Amino acid sequence: MSNLLFICSKNRWRSPTAEALFKNHAFHQVRSAGTSDKARIKVNAKLLAWADVVIVMERKHRQLLQQRFADELAAKPVLVLHIEDNYQYNDPELIAILRTALTEYL
């Protein structure tokens, strides 16, 4: 079983939608967090230590993580999905994009 951590900016729409896709998944445990000070759940060193794979929505999220948590990310894969902040929570289009991008994990 691997631990997947989904990250967006405020942890309100994109990363919680991705987290919901994996709820009760047989092979993965998932959590989500945000990079912003206004995030519902803010990314931190403990969450990054828990994660086997970090999946971010945009390049800017990876850049912020690398600036703030270089040591925690040193040996972890960081996947960038290139999903802009244009979707609400559980938006059907967002779900379709996530399913396509995360096929190997689903």
BAKOLBA-307795 format. One record per atom (N, C-alpha, C): residue in three letters; x, y, z. Coordinates in pm, whole numbers. Layout:
<r><kefi>ala</kefi><c1>X</c1><c2>Y</c2><c3>Z</c3></r>
...
# end
This chain:
<r><kefi>met</kefi><c1>85</c1><c2>-118</c2><c3>0</c3></r>
<r><kefi>met</kefi><c1>0</c1><c2>0</c2><c3>0</c3></r>
<r><kefi>met</kefi><c1>89</c1><c2>123</c2><c3>0</c3></r>
<r><kefi>ser</kefi><c1>54</c1><c2>220</c2><c3>-85</c3></r>
<r><kefi>ser</kefi><c1>132</c1><c2>343</c2><c3>-88</c3></r>
<r><kefi>ser</kefi><c1>46</c1><c2>461</c2><c3>-43</c3></r>
<r><kefi>asn</kefi><c1>114</c1><c2>561</c2><c3>9</c3></r>
<r><kefi>asn</kefi><c1>48</c1><c2>682</c2><c3>58</c3></r>
<r><kefi>asn</kefi><c1>63</c1><c2>793</c2><c3>-45</c3></r>
<r><kefi>leu</kefi><c1>-50</c1><c2>845</c2><c3>-92</c3></r>
<r><kefi>leu</kefi><c1>-51</c1><c2>951</c2><c3>-191</c3></r>
<r><kefi>leu</kefi><c1>-96</c1><c2>1080</c2><c3>-124</c3></r>
<r><kefi>leu</kefi><c1>-21</c1><c2>1187</c2><c3>-145</c3></r>
<r><kefi>leu</kefi><c1>-57</c1><c2>1319</c2><c3>-92</c3></r>
<r><kefi>leu</kefi><c1>-85</c1><c2>1412</c2><c3>-209</c3></r>
<r><kefi>phe</kefi><c1>-210</c1><c2>1461</c2><c3>-216</c3></r>
<r><kefi>phe</kefi><c1>-251</c1><c2>1554</c2><c3>-320</c3></r>
<r><kefi>phe</kefi><c1>-242</c1><c2>1697</c2><c3>-266</c3></r>
<r><kefi>ile</kefi><c1>-186</c1><c2>1785</c2><c3>-349</c3></r>
<r><kefi>ile</kefi><c1>-164</c1><c2>1922</c2><c3>-305</c3></r>
<r><kefi>ile</kefi><c1>-213</c1><c2>2020</c2><c3>-410</c3></r>
<r><kefi>cys</kefi><c1>-290</c1><c2>2119</c2><c3>-364</c3></r>
<r><kefi>cys</kefi><c1>-326</c1><c2>2234</c2><c3>-446</c3></r>
<r><kefi>cys</kefi><c1>-298</c1><c2>2359</c2><c3>-362</c3></r>
<r><kefi>ser</kefi><c1>-364</c1><c2>2468</c2><c3>-391</c3></r>
<r><kefi>ser</kefi><c1>-334</c1><c2>2592</c2><c3>-318</c3></r>
<r><kefi>ser</kefi><c1>-407</c1><c2>2599</c2><c3>-184</c3></r>
<r><kefi>lys</kefi><c1>-538</c1><c2>2600</c2><c3>-186</c3></r>
<r><kefi>lys</kefi><c1>-614</c1><c2>2620</c2><c3>-62</c3></r>
<r><kefi>lys</kefi><c1>-678</c1><c2>2493</c2><c3>-7</c3></r>
<r><kefi>asn</kefi><c1>-656</c1><c2>2381</c2><c3>-72</c3></r>
<r><kefi>asn</kefi><c1>-710</c1><c2>2253</c2><c3>-26</c3></r>
<r><kefi>asn</kefi><c1>-862</c1><c2>2259</c2><c3>-8</c3></r>
<r><kefi>arg</kefi><c1>-927</c1><c2>2318</c2><c3>-109</c3></r>
<r><kefi>arg</kefi><c1>-1073</c1><c2>2328</c2><c3>-102</c3></r>
<r><kefi>arg</kefi><c1>-1141</c1><c2>2256</c2><c3>-218</c3></r>
<r><kefi>trp</kefi><c1>-1080</c1><c2>2256</c2><c3>-338</c3></r>
<r><kefi>trp</kefi><c1>-1149</c1><c2>2201</c2><c3>-454</c3></r>
<r><kefi>trp</kefi><c1>-1072</c1><c2>2090</c2><c3>-522</c3></r>
<r><kefi>arg</kefi><c1>-955</c1><c2>2118</c2><c3>-575</c3></r>
<r><kefi>arg</kefi><c1>-884</c1><c2>2019</c2><c3>-657</c3></r>
<r><kefi>arg</kefi><c1>-829</c1><c2>1904</c2><c3>-575</c3></r>
<r><kefi>ser</kefi><c1>-747</c1><c2>1931</c2><c3>-476</c3></r>
<r><kefi>ser</kefi><c1>-687</c1><c2>1820</c2><c3>-401</c3></r>
<r><kefi>ser</kefi><c1>-791</c1><c2>1741</c2><c3>-320</c3></r>
<r><kefi>pro</kefi><c1>-893</c1><c2>1803</c2><c3>-259</c3></r>
<r><kefi>pro</kefi><c1>-995</c1><c2>1722</c2><c3>-193</c3></r>
<r><kefi>pro</kefi><c1>-1076</c1><c2>1635</c2><c3>-292</c3></r>
<r><kefi>thr</kefi><c1>-1094</c1><c2>1685</c2><c3>-414</c3></r>
<r><kefi>thr</kefi><c1>-1162</c1><c2>1604</c2><c3>-516</c3></r>
<r><kefi>thr</kefi><c1>-1077</c1><c2>1481</c2><c3>-548</c3></r>
<r><kefi>ala</kefi><c1>-947</c1><c2>1500</c2><c3>-565</c3></r>
<r><kefi>ala</kefi><c1>-858</c1><c2>1387</c2><c3>-591</c3></r>
<r><kefi>ala</kefi><c1>-858</c1><c2>1290</c2><c3>-473</c3></r>
<r><kefi>glu</kefi><c1>-856</c1><c2>1345</c2><c3>-353</c3></r>
<r><kefi>glu</kefi><c1>-860</c1><c2>1260</c2><c3>-234</c3></r>
<r><kefi>glu</kefi><c1>-989</c1><c2>1177</c2><c3>-232</c3></r>
<r><kefi>ala</kefi><c1>-1101</c1><c2>1238</c2><c3>-266</c3></r>
<r><kefi>ala</kefi><c1>-1229</c1><c2>1167</c2><c3>-266</c3></r>
<r><kefi>ala</kefi><c1>-1232</c1><c2>1053</c2><c3>-368</c3></r>
<r><kefi>leu</kefi><c1>-1162</c1><c2>1071</c2><c3>-481</c3></r>
<r><kefi>leu</kefi><c1>-1155</c1><c2>964</c2><c3>-582</c3></r>
<r><kefi>leu</kefi><c1>-1094</c1><c2>837</c2><c3>-527</c3></r>
<r><kefi>phe</kefi><c1>-1005</c1><c2>850</c2><c3>-431</c3></r>
<r><kefi>phe</kefi><c1>-932</c1><c2>735</c2><c3>-377</c3></r>
<r><kefi>phe</kefi><c1>-988</c1><c2>686</c2><c3>-244</c3></r>
<r><kefi>lys</kefi><c1>-1098</c1><c2>743</c2><c3>-200</c3></r>
<r><kefi>lys</kefi><c1>-1156</c1><c2>702</c2><c3>-72</c3></r>
<r><kefi>lys</kefi><c1>-1183</c1><c2>551</c2><c3>-76</c3></r>
<r><kefi>asn</kefi><c1>-1138</c1><c2>481</c2><c3>24</c3></r>
<r><kefi>asn</kefi><c1>-1154</c1><c2>336</c2><c3>36</c3></r>
<r><kefi>asn</kefi><c1>-1085</c1><c2>257</c2><c3>-74</c3></r>
<r><kefi>his</kefi><c1>-980</c1><c2>312</c2><c3>-133</c3></r>
<r><kefi>his</kefi><c1>-904</c1><c2>242</c2><c3>-237</c3></r>
<r><kefi>his</kefi><c1>-831</c1><c2>122</c2><c3>-174</c3></r>
<r><kefi>ala</kefi><c1>-825</c1><c2>12</c2><c3>-247</c3></r>
<r><kefi>ala</kefi><c1>-764</c1><c2>-111</c2><c3>-194</c3></r>
<r><kefi>ala</kefi><c1>-613</c1><c2>-101</c2><c3>-180</c3></r>
<r><kefi>phe</kefi><c1>-546</c1><c2>-18</c2><c3>-261</c3></r>
<r><kefi>phe</kefi><c1>-400</c1><c2>-18</c2><c3>-262</c3></r>
<r><kefi>phe</kefi><c1>-335</c1><c2>113</c2><c3>-219</c3></r>
<r><kefi>his</kefi><c1>-415</c1><c2>216</c2><c3>-194</c3></r>
<r><kefi>his</kefi><c1>-357</c1><c2>346</c2><c3>-159</c3></r>
<r><kefi>his</kefi><c1>-432</c1><c2>409</c2><c3>-42</c3></r>
<r><kefi>gln</kefi><c1>-355</c1><c2>478</c2><c3>40</c3></r>
<r><kefi>gln</kefi><c1>-413</c1><c2>567</c2><c3>138</c3></r>
<r><kefi>gln</kefi><c1>-386</c1><c2>707</c2><c3>86</c3></r>
<r><kefi>val</kefi><c1>-480</c1><c2>799</c2><c3>106</c3></r>
<r><kefi>val</kefi><c1>-464</c1><c2>933</c2><c3>51</c3></r>
<r><kefi>val</kefi><c1>-496</c1><c2>1040</c2><c3>153</c3></r>
<r><kefi>arg</kefi><c1>-432</c1><c2>1153</c2><c3>132</c3></r>
<r><kefi>arg</kefi><c1>-460</c1><c2>1274</c2><c3>208</c3></r>
<r><kefi>arg</kefi><c1>-444</c1><c2>1390</c2><c3>112</c3></r>
<r><kefi>ser</kefi><c1>-488</c1><c2>1507</c2><c3>154</c3></r>
<r><kefi>ser</kefi><c1>-470</c1><c2>1626</c2><c3>72</c3></r>
<r><kefi>ser</kefi><c1>-434</c1><c2>1744</c2><c3>161</c3></r>
<r><kefi>ala</kefi><c1>-372</c1><c2>1843</c2><c3>98</c3></r>
<r><kefi>ala</kefi><c1>-328</c1><c2>1962</c2><c3>171</c3></r>
<r><kefi>ala</kefi><c1>-311</c1><c2>2075</c2><c3>71</c3></r>
<r><kefi>gly</kefi><c1>-286</c1><c2>2194</c2><c3>124</c3></r>
<r><kefi>gly</kefi><c1>-266</c1><c2>2311</c2><c3>39</c3></r>
<r><kefi>gly</kefi><c1>-138</c1><c2>2385</c2><c3>75</c3></r>
<r><kefi>thr</kefi><c1>-91</c1><c2>2464</c2><c3>-19</c3></r>
<r><kefi>thr</kefi><c1>33</c1><c2>2540</c2><c3>2</c3></r>
<r><kefi>thr</kefi><c1>9</c1><c2>2678</c2><c3>61</c3></r>
<r><kefi>ser</kefi><c1>-112</c1><c2>2729</c2><c3>51</c3></r>
<r><kefi>ser</kefi><c1>-144</c1><c2>2865</c2><c3>95</c3></r>
<r><kefi>ser</kefi><c1>-157</c1><c2>2873</c2><c3>247</c3></r>
<r><kefi>asp</kefi><c1>-131</c1><c2>2991</c2><c3>300</c3></r>
<r><kefi>asp</kefi><c1>-156</c1><c2>3015</c2><c3>442</c3></r>
<r><kefi>asp</kefi><c1>-305</c1><c2>3004</c2><c3>474</c3></r>
<r><kefi>lys</kefi><c1>-390</c1><c2>3018</c2><c3>372</c3></r>
<r><kefi>lys</kefi><c1>-535</c1><c2>3008</c2><c3>390</c3></r>
<r><kefi>lys</kefi><c1>-590</c1><c2>2869</c2><c3>361</c3></r>
<r><kefi>ala</kefi><c1>-500</c1><c2>2773</c2><c3>344</c3></r>
<r><kefi>ala</kefi><c1>-542</c1><c2>2636</c2><c3>312</c3></r>
<r><kefi>ala</kefi><c1>-622</c1><c2>2575</c2><c3>427</c3></r>
<r><kefi>arg</kefi><c1>-720</c1><c2>2494</c2><c3>390</c3></r>
<r><kefi>arg</kefi><c1>-801</c1><c2>2421</c2><c3>487</c3></r>
<r><kefi>arg</kefi><c1>-710</c1><c2>2332</c2><c3>572</c3></r>
<r><kefi>ile</kefi><c1>-624</c1><c2>2255</c2><c3>506</c3></r>
<r><kefi>ile</kefi><c1>-518</c1><c2>2178</c2><c3>572</c3></r>
<r><kefi>ile</kefi><c1>-388</c1><c2>2220</c2><c3>505</c3></r>
<r><kefi>lys</kefi><c1>-297</c1><c2>2276</c2><c3>583</c3></r>
<r><kefi>lys</kefi><c1>-170</c1><c2>2324</c2><c3>527</c3></r>
<r><kefi>lys</kefi><c1>-70</c1><c2>2211</c2><c3>520</c3></r>
<r><kefi>val</kefi><c1>1</c1><c2>2204</c2><c3>407</c3></r>
<r><kefi>val</kefi><c1>106</c1><c2>2104</c2><c3>393</c3></r>
<r><kefi>val</kefi><c1>213</c1><c2>2129</c2><c3>497</c3></r>
<r><kefi>asn</kefi><c1>268</c1><c2>2021</c2><c3>552</c3></r>
<r><kefi>asn</kefi><c1>372</c1><c2>2033</c2><c3>653</c3></r>
<r><kefi>asn</kefi><c1>468</c1><c2>1915</c2><c3>641</c3></r>
<r><kefi>ala</kefi><c1>575</c1><c2>1920</c2><c3>716</c3></r>
<r><kefi>ala</kefi><c1>678</c1><c2>1816</c2><c3>708</c3></r>
<r><kefi>ala</kefi><c1>623</c1><c2>1679</c2><c3>746</c3></r>
<r><kefi>lys</kefi><c1>533</c1><c2>1675</c2><c3>842</c3></r>
<r><kefi>lys</kefi><c1>476</c1><c2>1546</c2><c3>884</c3></r>
<r><kefi>lys</kefi><c1>396</c1><c2>1480</c2><c3>771</c3></r>
<r><kefi>leu</kefi><c1>315</c1><c2>1558</c2><c3>702</c3></r>
<r><kefi>leu</kefi><c1>239</c1><c2>1503</c2><c3>588</c3></r>
<r><kefi>leu</kefi><c1>333</c1><c2>1456</c2><c3>478</c3></r>
<r><kefi>leu</kefi><c1>435</c1><c2>1533</c2><c3>450</c3></r>
<r><kefi>leu</kefi><c1>530</c1><c2>1494</c2><c3>346</c3></r>
<r><kefi>leu</kefi><c1>608</c1><c2>1370</c2><c3>385</c3></r>
<r><kefi>ala</kefi><c1>639</c1><c2>1354</c2><c3>512</c3></r>
<r><kefi>ala</kefi><c1>708</c1><c2>1233</c2><c3>558</c3></r>
<r><kefi>ala</kefi><c1>617</c1><c2>1111</c2><c3>542</c3></r>
<r><kefi>trp</kefi><c1>488</c1><c2>1128</c2><c3>564</c3></r>
<r><kefi>trp</kefi><c1>389</c1><c2>1020</c2><c3>550</c3></r>
<r><kefi>trp</kefi><c1>377</c1><c2>975</c2><c3>404</c3></r>
<r><kefi>ala</kefi><c1>388</c1><c2>1067</c2><c3>311</c3></r>
<r><kefi>ala</kefi><c1>362</c1><c2>1039</c2><c3>169</c3></r>
<r><kefi>ala</kefi><c1>473</c1><c2>958</c2><c3>104</c3></r>
<r><kefi>asp</kefi><c1>431</c1><c2>864</c2><c3>20</c3></r>
<r><kefi>asp</kefi><c1>524</c1><c2>792</c2><c3>-68</c3></r>
<r><kefi>asp</kefi><c1>536</c1><c2>865</c2><c3>-202</c3></r>
<r><kefi>val</kefi><c1>425</c1><c2>924</c2><c3>-244</c3></r>
<r><kefi>val</kefi><c1>419</c1><c2>1000</c2><c3>-370</c3></r>
<r><kefi>val</kefi><c1>346</c1><c2>1130</c2><c3>-341</c3></r>
<r><kefi>val</kefi><c1>401</c1><c2>1240</c2><c3>-387</c3></r>
<r><kefi>val</kefi><c1>338</c1><c2>1371</c2><c3>-373</c3></r>
<r><kefi>val</kefi><c1>287</c1><c2>1411</c2><c3>-512</c3></r>
<r><kefi>ile</kefi><c1>158</c1><c2>1446</c2><c3>-519</c3></r>
<r><kefi>ile</kefi><c1>96</c1><c2>1480</c2><c3>-647</c3></r>
<r><kefi>ile</kefi><c1>40</c1><c2>1621</c2><c3>-635</c3></r>
<r><kefi>val</kefi><c1>97</c1><c2>1711</c2><c3>-715</c3></r>
<r><kefi>val</kefi><c1>57</c1><c2>1852</c2><c3>-709</c3></r>
<r><kefi>val</kefi><c1>-22</c1><c2>1889</c2><c3>-834</c3></r>
<r><kefi>met</kefi><c1>-103</c1><c2>1991</c2><c3>-821</c3></r>
<r><kefi>met</kefi><c1>-189</c1><c2>2032</c2><c3>-932</c3></r>
<r><kefi>met</kefi><c1>-116</c1><c2>2119</c2><c3>-1035</c3></r>
<r><kefi>glu</kefi><c1>-21</c1><c2>2203</c2><c3>-988</c3></r>
<r><kefi>glu</kefi><c1>49</c1><c2>2295</c2><c3>-1077</c3></r>
<r><kefi>glu</kefi><c1>198</c1><c2>2298</c2><c3>-1044</c3></r>
<r><kefi>arg</kefi><c1>278</c1><c2>2342</c2><c3>-1141</c3></r>
<r><kefi>arg</kefi><c1>424</c1><c2>2354</c2><c3>-1119</c3></r>
<r><kefi>arg</kefi><c1>456</c1><c2>2444</c2><c3>-1001</c3></r>
<r><kefi>lys</kefi><c1>376</c1><c2>2550</c2><c3>-983</c3></r>
<r><kefi>lys</kefi><c1>405</c1><c2>2642</c2><c3>-873</c3></r>
<r><kefi>lys</kefi><c1>397</c1><c2>2572</c2><c3>-737</c3></r>
<r><kefi>his</kefi><c1>312</c1><c2>2470</c2><c3>-726</c3></r>
<r><kefi>his</kefi><c1>303</c1><c2>2395</c2><c3>-600</c3></r>
<r><kefi>his</kefi><c1>431</c1><c2>2316</c2><c3>-576</c3></r>
<r><kefi>arg</kefi><c1>483</c1><c2>2253</c2><c3>-681</c3></r>
<r><kefi>arg</kefi><c1>609</c1><c2>2180</c2><c3>-667</c3></r>
<r><kefi>arg</kefi><c1>722</c1><c2>2276</c2><c3>-629</c3></r>
<r><kefi>gln</kefi><c1>726</c1><c2>2392</c2><c3>-694</c3></r>
<r><kefi>gln</kefi><c1>831</c1><c2>2489</c2><c3>-663</c3></r>
<r><kefi>gln</kefi><c1>824</c1><c2>2535</c2><c3>-518</c3></r>
<r><kefi>leu</kefi><c1>704</c1><c2>2563</c2><c3>-469</c3></r>
<r><kefi>leu</kefi><c1>687</c1><c2>2605</c2><c3>-328</c3></r>
<r><kefi>leu</kefi><c1>732</c1><c2>2495</c2><c3>-234</c3></r>
<r><kefi>leu</kefi><c1>695</c1><c2>2371</c2><c3>-265</c3></r>
<r><kefi>leu</kefi><c1>735</c1><c2>2260</c2><c3>-179</c3></r>
<r><kefi>leu</kefi><c1>887</c1><c2>2243</c2><c3>-179</c3></r>
<r><kefi>gln</kefi><c1>948</c1><c2>2256</c2><c3>-294</c3></r>
<r><kefi>gln</kefi><c1>1093</c1><c2>2241</c2><c3>-302</c3></r>
<r><kefi>gln</kefi><c1>1165</c1><c2>2351</c2><c3>-225</c3></r>
<r><kefi>gln</kefi><c1>1106</c1><c2>2471</c2><c3>-222</c3></r>
<r><kefi>gln</kefi><c1>1166</c1><c2>2581</c2><c3>-146</c3></r>
<r><kefi>gln</kefi><c1>1151</c1><c2>2559</c2><c3>5</c3></r>
<r><kefi>arg</kefi><c1>1033</c1><c2>2514</c2><c3>45</c3></r>
<r><kefi>arg</kefi><c1>1003</c1><c2>2503</c2><c3>188</c3></r>
<r><kefi>arg</kefi><c1>1044</c1><c2>2370</c2><c3>251</c3></r>
<r><kefi>phe</kefi><c1>1042</c1><c2>2263</c2><c3>171</c3></r>
<r><kefi>phe</kefi><c1>1061</c1><c2>2129</c2><c3>226</c3></r>
<r><kefi>phe</kefi><c1>1159</c1><c2>2045</c2><c3>143</c3></r>
<r><kefi>ala</kefi><c1>1271</c1><c2>2103</c2><c3>106</c3></r>
<r><kefi>ala</kefi><c1>1367</c1><c2>2034</c2><c3>20</c3></r>
<r><kefi>ala</kefi><c1>1411</c1><c2>1901</c2><c3>80</c3></r>
<r><kefi>asp</kefi><c1>1439</c1><c2>1896</c2><c3>207</c3></r>
<r><kefi>asp</kefi><c1>1486</c1><c2>1773</c2><c3>270</c3></r>
<r><kefi>asp</kefi><c1>1380</c1><c2>1664</c2><c3>268</c3></r>
<r><kefi>glu</kefi><c1>1255</c1><c2>1699</c2><c3>296</c3></r>
<r><kefi>glu</kefi><c1>1146</c1><c2>1602</c2><c3>300</c3></r>
<r><kefi>glu</kefi><c1>1114</c1><c2>1546</c2><c3>161</c3></r>
<r><kefi>leu</kefi><c1>1143</c1><c2>1624</c2><c3>57</c3></r>
<r><kefi>leu</kefi><c1>1112</c1><c2>1582</c2><c3>-80</c3></r>
<r><kefi>leu</kefi><c1>1229</c1><c2>1515</c2><c3>-151</c3></r>
<r><kefi>ala</kefi><c1>1345</c1><c2>1515</c2><c3>-91</c3></r>
<r><kefi>ala</kefi><c1>1467</c1><c2>1472</c2><c3>-159</c3></r>
<r><kefi>ala</kefi><c1>1454</c1><c2>1337</c2><c3>-228</c3></r>
<r><kefi>ala</kefi><c1>1390</c1><c2>1240</c2><c3>-165</c3></r>
<r><kefi>ala</kefi><c1>1384</c1><c2>1104</c2><c3>-222</c3></r>
<r><kefi>ala</kefi><c1>1243</c1><c2>1065</c2><c3>-267</c3></r>
<r><kefi>lys</kefi><c1>1154</c1><c2>1162</c2><c3>-281</c3></r>
<r><kefi>lys</kefi><c1>1015</c1><c2>1130</c2><c3>-316</c3></r>
<r><kefi>lys</kefi><c1>982</c1><c2>1176</c2><c3>-458</c3></r>
<r><kefi>pro</kefi><c1>905</c1><c2>1095</c2><c3>-527</c3></r>
<r><kefi>pro</kefi><c1>856</c1><c2>1143</c2><c3>-657</c3></r>
<r><kefi>pro</kefi><c1>750</c1><c2>1252</c2><c3>-636</c3></r>
<r><kefi>val</kefi><c1>759</c1><c2>1356</c2><c3>-716</c3></r>
<r><kefi>val</kefi><c1>659</c1><c2>1463</c2><c3>-715</c3></r>
<r><kefi>val</kefi><c1>602</c1><c2>1471</c2><c3>-856</c3></r>
<r><kefi>leu</kefi><c1>475</c1><c2>1439</c2><c3>-868</c3></r>
<r><kefi>leu</kefi><c1>406</c1><c2>1438</c2><c3>-997</c3></r>
<r><kefi>leu</kefi><c1>327</c1><c2>1567</c2><c3>-1012</c3></r>
<r><kefi>val</kefi><c1>342</c1><c2>1635</c2><c3>-1123</c3></r>
<r><kefi>val</kefi><c1>268</c1><c2>1758</c2><c3>-1152</c3></r>
<r><kefi>val</kefi><c1>158</c1><c2>1724</c2><c3>-1252</c3></r>
<r><kefi>leu</kefi><c1>32</c1><c2>1753</c2><c3>-1216</c3></r>
<r><kefi>leu</kefi><c1>-81</c1><c2>1720</c2><c3>-1302</c3></r>
<r><kefi>leu</kefi><c1>-117</c1><c2>1830</c2><c3>-1401</c3></r>
<r><kefi>his</kefi><c1>-69</c1><c2>1952</c2><c3>-1382</c3></r>
<r><kefi>his</kefi><c1>-98</c1><c2>2066</c2><c3>-1470</c3></r>
<r><kefi>his</kefi><c1>-248</c1><c2>2093</c2><c3>-1479</c3></r>
<r><kefi>ile</kefi><c1>-314</c1><c2>2097</c2><c3>-1362</c3></r>
<r><kefi>ile</kefi><c1>-457</c1><c2>2128</c2><c3>-1355</c3></r>
<r><kefi>ile</kefi><c1>-471</c1><c2>2265</c2><c3>-1290</c3></r>
<r><kefi>glu</kefi><c1>-516</c1><c2>2361</c2><c3>-1368</c3></r>
<r><kefi>glu</kefi><c1>-531</c1><c2>2498</c2><c3>-1317</c3></r>
<r><kefi>glu</kefi><c1>-651</c1><c2>2507</c2><c3>-1223</c3></r>
<r><kefi>asp</kefi><c1>-655</c1><c2>2616</c2><c3>-1149</c3></r>
<r><kefi>asp</kefi><c1>-758</c1><c2>2637</c2><c3>-1048</c3></r>
<r><kefi>asp</kefi><c1>-887</c1><c2>2690</c2><c3>-1111</c3></r>
<r><kefi>asn</kefi><c1>-948</c1><c2>2606</c2><c3>-1194</c3></r>
<r><kefi>asn</kefi><c1>-1070</c1><c2>2646</c2><c3>-1267</c3></r>
<r><kefi>asn</kefi><c1>-1190</c1><c2>2559</c2><c3>-1232</c3></r>
<r><kefi>tyr</kefi><c1>-1182</c1><c2>2480</c2><c3>-1126</c3></r>
<r><kefi>tyr</kefi><c1>-1286</c1><c2>2381</c2><c3>-1098</c3></r>
<r><kefi>tyr</kefi><c1>-1334</c1><c2>2390</c2><c3>-954</c3></r>
<r><kefi>gln</kefi><c1>-1459</c1><c2>2356</c2><c3>-934</c3></r>
<r><kefi>gln</kefi><c1>-1517</c1><c2>2345</c2><c3>-801</c3></r>
<r><kefi>gln</kefi><c1>-1497</c1><c2>2202</c2><c3>-751</c3></r>
<r><kefi>tyr</kefi><c1>-1524</c1><c2>2180</c2><c3>-623</c3></r>
<r><kefi>tyr</kefi><c1>-1514</c1><c2>2047</c2><c3>-564</c3></r>
<r><kefi>tyr</kefi><c1>-1606</c1><c2>1950</c2><c3>-637</c3></r>
<r><kefi>asn</kefi><c1>-1553</c1><c2>1836</c2><c3>-673</c3></r>
<r><kefi>asn</kefi><c1>-1625</c1><c2>1728</c2><c3>-741</c3></r>
<r><kefi>asn</kefi><c1>-1682</c1><c2>1768</c2><c3>-877</c3></r>
<r><kefi>asp</kefi><c1>-1626</c1><c2>1867</c2><c3>-941</c3></r>
<r><kefi>asp</kefi><c1>-1666</c1><c2>1905</c2><c3>-1077</c3></r>
<r><kefi>asp</kefi><c1>-1645</c1><c2>1783</c2><c3>-1168</c3></r>
<r><kefi>pro</kefi><c1>-1747</c1><c2>1743</c2><c3>-1245</c3></r>
<r><kefi>pro</kefi><c1>-1734</c1><c2>1625</c2><c3>-1331</c3></r>
<r><kefi>pro</kefi><c1>-1615</c1><c2>1634</c2><c3>-1427</c3></r>
<r><kefi>glu</kefi><c1>-1588</c1><c2>1753</c2><c3>-1480</c3></r>
<r><kefi>glu</kefi><c1>-1474</c1><c2>1768</c2><c3>-1571</c3></r>
<r><kefi>glu</kefi><c1>-1342</c1><c2>1747</c2><c3>-1496</c3></r>
<r><kefi>leu</kefi><c1>-1333</c1><c2>1800</c2><c3>-1375</c3></r>
<r><kefi>leu</kefi><c1>-1214</c1><c2>1779</c2><c3>-1293</c3></r>
<r><kefi>leu</kefi><c1>-1195</c1><c2>1630</c2><c3>-1262</c3></r>
<r><kefi>ile</kefi><c1>-1302</c1><c2>1562</c2><c3>-1228</c3></r>
<r><kefi>ile</kefi><c1>-1294</c1><c2>1419</c2><c3>-1199</c3></r>
<r><kefi>ile</kefi><c1>-1244</c1><c2>1343</c2><c3>-1321</c3></r>
<r><kefi>ala</kefi><c1>-1295</c1><c2>1377</c2><c3>-1439</c3></r>
<r><kefi>ala</kefi><c1>-1251</c1><c2>1310</c2><c3>-1562</c3></r>
<r><kefi>ala</kefi><c1>-1102</c1><c2>1334</c2><c3>-1588</c3></r>
<r><kefi>ile</kefi><c1>-1057</c1><c2>1458</c2><c3>-1567</c3></r>
<r><kefi>ile</kefi><c1>-915</c1><c2>1490</c2><c3>-1585</c3></r>
<r><kefi>ile</kefi><c1>-830</c1><c2>1411</c2><c3>-1486</c3></r>
<r><kefi>leu</kefi><c1>-873</c1><c2>1406</c2><c3>-1362</c3></r>
<r><kefi>leu</kefi><c1>-799</c1><c2>1333</c2><c3>-1259</c3></r>
<r><kefi>leu</kefi><c1>-794</c1><c2>1184</c2><c3>-1290</c3></r>
<r><kefi>arg</kefi><c1>-906</c1><c2>1128</c2><c3>-1332</c3></r>
<r><kefi>arg</kefi><c1>-908</c1><c2>984</c2><c3>-1367</c3></r>
<r><kefi>arg</kefi><c1>-809</c1><c2>954</c2><c3>-1478</c3></r>
<r><kefi>thr</kefi><c1>-804</c1><c2>1038</c2><c3>-1579</c3></r>
<r><kefi>thr</kefi><c1>-712</c1><c2>1018</c2><c3>-1690</c3></r>
<r><kefi>thr</kefi><c1>-567</c1><c2>1033</c2><c3>-1643</c3></r>
<r><kefi>ala</kefi><c1>-540</c1><c2>1137</c2><c3>-1567</c3></r>
<r><kefi>ala</kefi><c1>-402</c1><c2>1165</c2><c3>-1523</c3></r>
<r><kefi>ala</kefi><c1>-351</c1><c2>1062</c2><c3>-1422</c3></r>
<r><kefi>leu</kefi><c1>-443</c1><c2>1002</c2><c3>-1348</c3></r>
<r><kefi>leu</kefi><c1>-402</c1><c2>912</c2><c3>-1239</c3></r>
<r><kefi>leu</kefi><c1>-434</c1><c2>766</c2><c3>-1268</c3></r>
<r><kefi>thr</kefi><c1>-451</c1><c2>733</c2><c3>-1394</c3></r>
<r><kefi>thr</kefi><c1>-488</c1><c2>597</c2><c3>-1434</c3></r>
<r><kefi>thr</kefi><c1>-400</c1><c2>490</c2><c3>-1369</c3></r>
<r><kefi>glu</kefi><c1>-269</c1><c2>512</c2><c3>-1366</c3></r>
<r><kefi>glu</kefi><c1>-180</c1><c2>412</c2><c3>-1312</c3></r>
<r><kefi>glu</kefi><c1>-198</c1><c2>390</c2><c3>-1161</c3></r>
<r><kefi>tyr</kefi><c1>-257</c1><c2>486</c2><c3>-1091</c3></r>
<r><kefi>tyr</kefi><c1>-281</c1><c2>473</c2><c3>-947</c3></r>
<r><kefi>tyr</kefi><c1>-420</c1><c2>421</c2><c3>-916</c3></r>
<r><kefi>leu</kefi><c1>-517</c1><c2>449</c2><c3>-1003</c3></r>
<r><kefi>leu</kefi><c1>-654</c1><c2>404</c2><c3>-980</c3></r>
<r><kefi>leu</kefi><c1>-666</c1><c2>256</c2><c3>-1009</c3></r>
# end
